[in-house]
Amino acid sequence: FAIGSGTTNATVSMYFRGQDYTMPLPKTAYQIYEAKAYASVAPGVGPLGTEMMVLSSKDESVDGRSLTQAEIDTLDAMWRAQSDLPSDLDRRVSAILSVK
């Protein structure tokens, strides 16, 4: 779940990716970071101060650890390097819209 003014952005990101509890941890960690990145553009949310934890349960105990800043920076670099938009977007959409 998400809280605060970035809730809508984060939630939409997770729904768009189909995030649920059955997904593998690496994919989940990336998608949670991605949701945080999208949330950070909402009014009142800043890009600084990211903290992430990985929690796991065995029997009735819970174990966890915080991601290091280097690990968070790696997720950030992965997110910034990705692009869901085609490189020839302008040409393709212009053709659909008959724009010269």
DSSP file (Angstrom, degrees, kcal/mol; ACC not computed):
  #  RESIDUE AA STRUCTURE BP1 BP2  ACC     N-H-->O    O-->H-N    N-H-->O    O-->H-N    TCO  KAPPA ALPHA  PHI   PSI    X-CA   Y-CA   Z-CA
    1    1 A F              0   0    0      0, 0.0     2,-0.3     0, 0.0     6,-0.0   0.000 360.0 360.0 360.0 160.3    0.0    0.0    0.0
    2    2 A A        -     0   0    0      2,-0.1     2,-0.3     5,-0.0     5,-0.1  -0.911 360.0-162.3-126.4 154.4    1.0    3.6   -0.4
    3    3 A I        +     0   0    0     -2,-0.3     3,-0.4     4,-0.0     2,-0.1  -0.917  45.1  28.8-132.0 160.2    0.2    6.7    1.6
    4    4 A G  S >  S-     0   0    0     -2,-0.3     3,-1.8     1,-0.2     4,-0.3  -0.300 106.3 -38.1  90.3-171.5    0.4   10.5    1.0
    5    5 A S  T 3  S+     0   0    0      1,-0.3     3,-0.3     2,-0.1     4,-0.3   0.646 132.9  57.6 -69.6 -14.8    0.0   12.6   -2.0
    6    6 A G  T 3> S+     0   0    0     -3,-0.4     4,-2.5     1,-0.2    -1,-0.3   0.372  75.8 103.3 -92.7   4.6    1.9   10.2   -4.2
    7    7 A T  H <> S+     0   0    0     -3,-1.8     4,-2.9     1,-0.2     5,-0.3   0.906  78.4  49.2 -54.1 -48.6   -0.5    7.3   -3.5
    8    8 A T  H  > S+     0   0    0     -3,-0.3     4,-2.6    -4,-0.3     5,-0.2   0.935 112.8  46.8 -60.7 -47.7   -2.4    7.5   -6.8
    9    9 A N  H  > S+     0   0    0     -4,-0.3     4,-2.0     1,-0.2    -1,-0.2   0.926 115.8  45.1 -60.0 -45.9    0.8    7.5   -8.9
   10   10 A A  H  X S+     0   0    0     -4,-2.5     4,-2.1     2,-0.2    -2,-0.2   0.918 114.5  47.8 -66.0 -43.8    2.3    4.6   -6.9
   11   11 A T  H  X S+     0   0    0     -4,-2.9     4,-2.6    -5,-0.3     5,-0.2   0.917 110.9  50.2 -65.6 -43.9   -0.8    2.5   -6.9
   12   12 A V  H  X S+     0   0    0     -4,-2.6     4,-2.9    -5,-0.3    -1,-0.2   0.910 109.5  52.9 -61.1 -41.3   -1.5    3.0  -10.6
   13   13 A S  H  X S+     0   0    0     -4,-2.0     4,-1.8    -5,-0.2    -1,-0.2   0.928 111.3  45.3 -59.1 -46.1    2.1    1.9  -11.3
   14   14 A M  H  X>S+     0   0    0     -4,-2.1     5,-2.6     2,-0.2     4,-0.5   0.895 114.5  47.8 -68.3 -39.5    1.8   -1.3   -9.3
   15   15 A Y  H ><5S+     0   0    0     -4,-2.6     3,-1.1     3,-0.2    -2,-0.2   0.916 109.1  54.6 -64.6 -42.4   -1.6   -2.1  -10.9
   16   16 A F  H 3<5S+     0   0    0     -4,-2.9    -2,-0.2     1,-0.3    -1,-0.2   0.888 111.5  44.5 -58.0 -40.0   -0.3   -1.4  -14.4
   17   17 A R  H 3<5S-     0   0    0     -4,-1.8    -1,-0.3    -5,-0.2    -2,-0.2   0.523 111.8-121.6 -83.0  -5.8    2.6   -3.9  -13.8
   18   18 A G  T <<5 -     0   0    0     -3,-1.1    -3,-0.2    -4,-0.5    -2,-0.1   0.810  42.6-174.1  71.5  28.3    0.2   -6.4  -12.2
   19   19 A Q      < +     0   0    0     -5,-2.6     2,-0.3    -6,-0.2    -1,-0.2  -0.336  14.5 149.7 -62.7 130.5    2.1   -6.5   -9.0
   20   20 A D    >   -     0   0    0     -2,-0.1     3,-1.7     0, 0.0     8,-0.0  -0.944  59.9 -90.3-151.8 175.7    0.9   -9.1   -6.4
   21   21 A Y  T 3  S+     0   0    0     -2,-0.3    -2,-0.1     1,-0.3     7,-0.0   0.605 115.6  64.8 -68.4 -11.8    2.3  -11.2   -3.7
   22   22 A T  T 3  S+     0   0    0      2,-0.1    -1,-0.3     3,-0.0     3,-0.1   0.573  77.9 105.4 -87.6  -8.0    3.1  -14.1   -6.0
   23   23 A M  S <  S-     0   0    0     -3,-1.7    -4,-0.0     1,-0.1     5,-0.0  -0.388  82.2 -96.5 -73.6 150.2    5.7  -12.3   -8.0
   24   24 A P     >  -     0   0    0      0, 0.0     4,-2.4     0, 0.0     5,-0.2  -0.275  34.2-112.1 -63.8 151.7    9.4  -13.1   -7.4
   25   25 A L  H  > S+     0   0    0      1,-0.2     4,-3.1     2,-0.2     5,-0.2   0.880 112.6  53.5 -55.1 -46.9   11.3  -10.8   -5.1
   26   26 A P  H  > S+     0   0    0      0, 0.0     4,-2.1     0, 0.0    -1,-0.2   0.927 112.7  44.2 -58.8 -43.8   13.6   -9.2   -7.7
   27   27 A K  H  > S+     0   0    0      2,-0.2     4,-2.6     1,-0.2    -2,-0.2   0.908 114.6  50.1 -65.4 -41.5   10.7   -8.2   -9.9
   28   28 A T  H  X S+     0   0    0     -4,-2.4     4,-2.5     2,-0.2     5,-0.2   0.927 109.2  50.7 -62.2 -46.3    8.8   -6.9   -6.8
   29   29 A A  H  X S+     0   0    0     -4,-3.1     4,-2.2     1,-0.2    -1,-0.2   0.920 113.1  46.1 -59.7 -44.3   11.7   -4.9   -5.5
   30   30 A Y  H  X S+     0   0    0     -4,-2.1     4,-2.8    -5,-0.2    -1,-0.2   0.938 113.6  48.1 -63.7 -46.2   12.1   -3.2   -8.9
   31   31 A Q  H  X S+     0   0    0     -4,-2.6     4,-2.2     1,-0.2    -2,-0.2   0.828 110.4  51.4 -68.2 -31.0    8.4   -2.5   -9.3
   32   32 A I  H  X S+     0   0    0     -4,-2.5     4,-2.1     2,-0.2    -1,-0.2   0.909 111.4  47.8 -69.2 -41.7    8.1   -1.1   -5.8
   33   33 A Y  H  X S+     0   0    0     -4,-2.2     4,-2.5    -5,-0.2    -2,-0.2   0.934 111.3  51.2 -61.9 -44.0   11.1    1.2   -6.6
   34   34 A E  H  X S+     0   0    0     -4,-2.8     4,-2.4     1,-0.2    -2,-0.2   0.908 108.8  50.8 -58.7 -43.7    9.4    2.2   -9.9
   35   35 A A  H  X S+     0   0    0     -4,-2.2     4,-2.2     1,-0.2    -1,-0.2   0.896 110.2  50.1 -61.7 -40.4    6.1    3.0   -8.0
   36   36 A K  H  X S+     0   0    0     -4,-2.1     4,-1.7     2,-0.2    -2,-0.2   0.900 108.8  52.4 -63.8 -40.5    8.1    5.2   -5.6
   37   37 A A  H  < S+     0   0    0     -4,-2.5     4,-0.3     1,-0.2    -2,-0.2   0.917 111.5  45.5 -64.1 -42.7    9.8    7.0   -8.5
   38   38 A Y  H >< S+     0   0    0     -4,-2.4     3,-1.1     1,-0.2    -1,-0.2   0.871 111.3  53.6 -67.2 -35.9    6.4    7.7  -10.1
   39   39 A A  H >< S+     0   0    0     -4,-2.2     3,-1.8     1,-0.2    -1,-0.2   0.817  94.7  70.9 -66.0 -29.5    5.0    8.8   -6.8
   40   40 A S  T 3< S+     0   0    0     -4,-1.7    -1,-0.2     1,-0.3    -2,-0.2   0.626  89.0  61.5 -68.2 -12.0    7.9   11.3   -6.3
   41   41 A V  T <  S+     0   0    0     -3,-1.1    -1,-0.3    -4,-0.3    -2,-0.2   0.545  81.6 103.7 -89.6  -6.5    6.5   13.6   -9.0
   42   42 A A  S X  S-     0   0    0     -3,-1.8     3,-2.1    -4,-0.2   -36,-0.1  -0.431  90.4 -87.6 -71.8 149.1    3.3   14.2   -7.1
   43   43 A P  T 3  S+     0   0    0      0, 0.0    -1,-0.1     0, 0.0     3,-0.1  -0.321 115.4  20.9 -55.8 133.5    3.0   17.6   -5.3
   44   44 A G  T 3  S+     0   0    0      1,-0.2     2,-0.5    -3,-0.1   -39,-0.1   0.386 101.7 102.5  89.4  -3.9    4.4   17.4   -1.8
   45   45 A V    <   -     0   0    0     -3,-2.1    -1,-0.2    -5,-0.1   -41,-0.0  -0.948  55.2-158.4-114.4 131.4    6.6   14.3   -2.5
   46   46 A G        -     0   0    0     -2,-0.5    -4,-0.1     2,-0.2    -5,-0.1  -0.626  24.8-122.8-105.7 166.7   10.3   14.7   -3.1
   47   47 A P  S    S+     0   0    0      0, 0.0     3,-0.3     0, 0.0     2,-0.2   0.558  84.6  83.4 -82.8  -7.9   12.8   12.5   -4.8
   48   48 A L        +     0   0    0      1,-0.2    -2,-0.2    -8,-0.1     0, 0.0  -0.513  68.8  43.2 -97.0 162.0   15.1   12.2   -1.8
   49   49 A G        +     0   0    0      1,-0.2     2,-0.3    -2,-0.2    -1,-0.2   0.821  62.7 173.2  83.6  33.0   15.1   10.0    1.2
   50   50 A T        +     0   0    0     -3,-0.3     2,-0.4    19,-0.0    -1,-0.2  -0.581   3.2 176.8 -76.2 131.8   14.2    6.6   -0.3
   51   51 A E        -     0   0    0     -2,-0.3     2,-0.4    21,-0.0    17,-0.1  -0.997   3.0-176.9-133.6 131.9   14.4    3.7    2.2
   52   52 A M        -     0   0    0     -2,-0.4    15,-2.9    15,-0.3     2,-0.4  -0.976   4.1-168.9-129.7 143.1   13.5    0.1    1.2
   53   53 A M  E     -A   66   0A   0     -2,-0.4     2,-0.5    13,-0.3    13,-0.2  -0.960  14.1-146.2-128.0 148.1   13.3   -3.0    3.3
   54   54 A V  E     -A   65   0A   0     11,-2.7    11,-1.8    -2,-0.4     2,-0.4  -0.973  22.3-171.8-111.7 121.6   13.0   -6.7    2.4
   55   55 A L  E     +A   64   0A   0     -2,-0.5     2,-0.3     9,-0.2     9,-0.3  -0.897   6.7 178.2-114.7 143.2   11.0   -8.7    4.9
   56   56 A S  E     -A   63   0A   0      7,-3.2     7,-3.4    -2,-0.4     2,-0.4  -0.986  14.9-144.9-139.5 152.1   10.5  -12.4    5.0
   57   57 A S  E     -A   62   0A   0     -2,-0.3     2,-0.4     5,-0.2     5,-0.2  -0.947  12.7-178.4-121.8 140.4    8.7  -14.7    7.3
   58   58 A K  E >   -A   61   0A   0      3,-2.1     3,-2.7    -2,-0.4     2,-0.3  -0.997  69.3 -36.8-134.2 128.9    9.6  -18.2    8.5
   59   59 A D  T 3  S-     0   0    0     -2,-0.4    -2,-0.0     1,-0.3     0, 0.0  -0.413 125.4 -30.6  55.1-116.7    7.3  -20.0   10.8
   60   60 A E  T 3  S+     0   0    0     -2,-0.3     2,-0.3    -3,-0.1    -1,-0.3   0.244 119.8  90.9-115.3  13.6    6.1  -17.2   13.1
   61   61 A S  E <   -A   58   0A   0     -3,-2.7    -3,-2.1     2,-0.0     2,-0.4  -0.756  62.0-143.6-107.8 156.6    9.2  -15.0   13.0
   62   62 A V  E     -A   57   0A   0     -2,-0.3     2,-0.3    -5,-0.2    -5,-0.2  -0.968  14.7-173.0-120.4 134.1   10.0  -12.1   10.6
   63   63 A D  E     +A   56   0A   0     -7,-3.4    -7,-3.2    -2,-0.4     2,-0.3  -0.912  14.5 155.9-122.0 151.1   13.4  -11.3    9.3
   64   64 A G  E     -A   55   0A   0     -2,-0.3     2,-0.3    -9,-0.3    -9,-0.2  -0.994  23.0-157.8-165.1 168.4   14.4   -8.3    7.2
   65   65 A R  E     -A   54   0A   0    -11,-1.8   -11,-2.7    -2,-0.3     2,-0.3  -0.990  24.7-116.8-151.9 151.5   17.1   -6.0    6.1
   66   66 A S  E     -A   53   0A   0     -2,-0.3   -13,-0.3   -13,-0.2     2,-0.2  -0.657  34.5-114.5 -84.4 144.0   17.3   -2.5    4.6
   67   67 A L        -     0   0    0    -15,-2.9   -15,-0.3    -2,-0.3     2,-0.1  -0.549  34.1-117.4 -72.2 144.1   18.7   -2.0    1.2
   68   68 A T     >  -     0   0    0     -2,-0.2     4,-2.3     1,-0.1     5,-0.2  -0.327  24.0-108.3 -74.9 164.8   21.9   -0.1    1.1
   69   69 A Q  H  > S+     0   0    0      1,-0.2     4,-2.9     2,-0.2     5,-0.2   0.878 121.9  55.7 -61.5 -36.6   22.1    3.2   -0.7
   70   70 A A  H  > S+     0   0    0      2,-0.2     4,-1.9     1,-0.2    -1,-0.2   0.896 107.5  48.4 -63.4 -39.7   24.2    1.5   -3.4
   71   71 A E  H  > S+     0   0    0      2,-0.2     4,-2.1     1,-0.2    -2,-0.2   0.908 113.0  47.2 -66.6 -41.8   21.4   -1.0   -4.0
   72   72 A I  H  X S+     0   0    0     -4,-2.3     4,-2.5     1,-0.2    -2,-0.2   0.905 110.4  53.0 -65.1 -41.1   18.8    1.7   -4.1
   73   73 A D  H  X S+     0   0    0     -4,-2.9     4,-2.4     1,-0.2    -1,-0.2   0.867 107.3  52.3 -61.7 -36.2   21.1    3.7   -6.5
   74   74 A T  H  X S+     0   0    0     -4,-1.9     4,-2.3     2,-0.2    -1,-0.2   0.919 109.4  48.3 -66.5 -43.5   21.3    0.6   -8.7
   75   75 A L  H  X S+     0   0    0     -4,-2.1     4,-2.5     1,-0.2    -2,-0.2   0.909 111.7  51.3 -60.3 -41.4   17.5    0.3   -8.9
   76   76 A D  H  X S+     0   0    0     -4,-2.5     4,-2.8     2,-0.2    -2,-0.2   0.918 109.4  48.9 -62.4 -44.1   17.3    4.0   -9.7
   77   77 A A  H  X S+     0   0    0     -4,-2.4     4,-1.7     2,-0.2    -1,-0.2   0.900 111.2  50.3 -63.5 -40.2   19.8    3.6  -12.5
   78   78 A M  H  X S+     0   0    0     -4,-2.3     4,-1.2     2,-0.2    -2,-0.2   0.932 112.4  47.2 -61.7 -45.0   17.9    0.6  -13.9
   79   79 A W  H  < S+     0   0    0     -4,-2.5     3,-0.4     1,-0.2    -2,-0.2   0.914 112.3  48.5 -64.0 -44.2   14.6    2.6  -13.8
   80   80 A R  H  < S+     0   0    0     -4,-2.8    -1,-0.2     1,-0.2    -2,-0.2   0.799 110.2  52.9 -67.5 -28.1   16.2    5.7  -15.4
   81   81 A A  H  < S+     0   0    0     -4,-1.7    -1,-0.2    -5,-0.2    -2,-0.2   0.726  93.5  87.8 -80.5 -22.0   17.7    3.6  -18.2
   82   82 A Q     <  -     0   0    0     -4,-1.2     2,-0.3    -3,-0.4    -3,-0.0  -0.397  54.7-172.1 -78.3 155.4   14.4    1.9  -19.2
   83   83 A S        -     0   0    0     -2,-0.1     4,-0.1     1,-0.1    -3,-0.0  -0.920  19.2-172.8-149.1 121.3   12.0    3.3  -21.7
   84   84 A D        +     0   0    0     -2,-0.3    -1,-0.1     2,-0.1    -2,-0.0   0.539  68.1  90.0 -87.2  -6.9    8.6    2.0  -22.4
   85   85 A L  S    S-     0   0    0      1,-0.1     4,-0.0     2,-0.0     2,-0.0  -0.741  85.6-112.7 -93.4 136.2    8.2    4.4  -25.3
   86   86 A P    >   -     0   0    0      0, 0.0     3,-1.5     0, 0.0     4,-0.2  -0.346  20.8-125.6 -63.2 145.9    9.4    3.4  -28.8
   87   87 A S  T 3  S+     0   0    0      1,-0.3     3,-0.3     2,-0.1    -2,-0.0   0.787 112.1  48.5 -63.7 -26.8   12.4    5.3  -30.1
   88   88 A D  T 3> S+     0   0    0      1,-0.2     4,-2.4     2,-0.1    -1,-0.3  -0.071  73.8 128.9-103.3  33.5   10.4    6.2  -33.2
   89   89 A L  H <>  +     0   0    0     -3,-1.5     4,-2.9     1,-0.2     5,-0.4   0.908  68.8  51.9 -54.5 -49.9    7.3    7.4  -31.3
   90   90 A D  H  > S+     0   0    0     -3,-0.3     4,-2.5     1,-0.2    -1,-0.2   0.924 112.2  45.8 -57.4 -46.8    7.0   10.8  -33.0
   91   91 A R  H  > S+     0   0    0      1,-0.2     4,-1.9     2,-0.2    -1,-0.2   0.931 115.2  46.4 -62.4 -46.3    7.1    9.2  -36.5
   92   92 A R  H  X S+     0   0    0     -4,-2.4     4,-1.6     2,-0.2    -2,-0.2   0.909 116.5  42.6 -66.5 -43.1    4.7    6.5  -35.7
   93   93 A V  H  X S+     0   0    0     -4,-2.9     4,-2.5    -5,-0.2    -1,-0.2   0.882 111.1  55.9 -72.6 -37.0    2.1    8.7  -33.9
   94   94 A S  H  X>S+     0   0    0     -4,-2.5     5,-2.9    -5,-0.4     4,-0.6   0.898 106.7  51.4 -59.2 -39.2    2.5   11.4  -36.6
   95   95 A A  H  <5S+     0   0    0     -4,-1.9     3,-0.5     3,-0.2    -1,-0.2   0.891 110.1  48.7 -65.0 -39.5    1.6    8.8  -39.2
   96   96 A I  H  <5S+     0   0    0     -4,-1.6    -2,-0.2     1,-0.2    -1,-0.2   0.906 117.9  40.2 -65.1 -40.8   -1.5    7.8  -37.2
   97   97 A L  H  <5S-     0   0    0     -4,-2.5    -1,-0.2    -5,-0.1    -2,-0.2   0.430 109.2-122.9 -88.5   0.3   -2.6   11.4  -36.9
   98   98 A S  T  <5 +     0   0    0     -4,-0.6     2,-0.5    -3,-0.5    -3,-0.2   0.897  56.7 156.4  56.0  44.0   -1.6   12.3  -40.5
   99   99 A V      <       0   0    0     -5,-2.9    -1,-0.2    -6,-0.2    -2,-0.1  -0.858 360.0 360.0-100.7 132.6    0.8   15.0  -39.2
  100  100 A K              0   0    0     -2,-0.5    -1,-0.1    -3,-0.1    -5,-0.1   0.408 360.0 360.0-100.6 360.0    3.6   16.1  -41.4
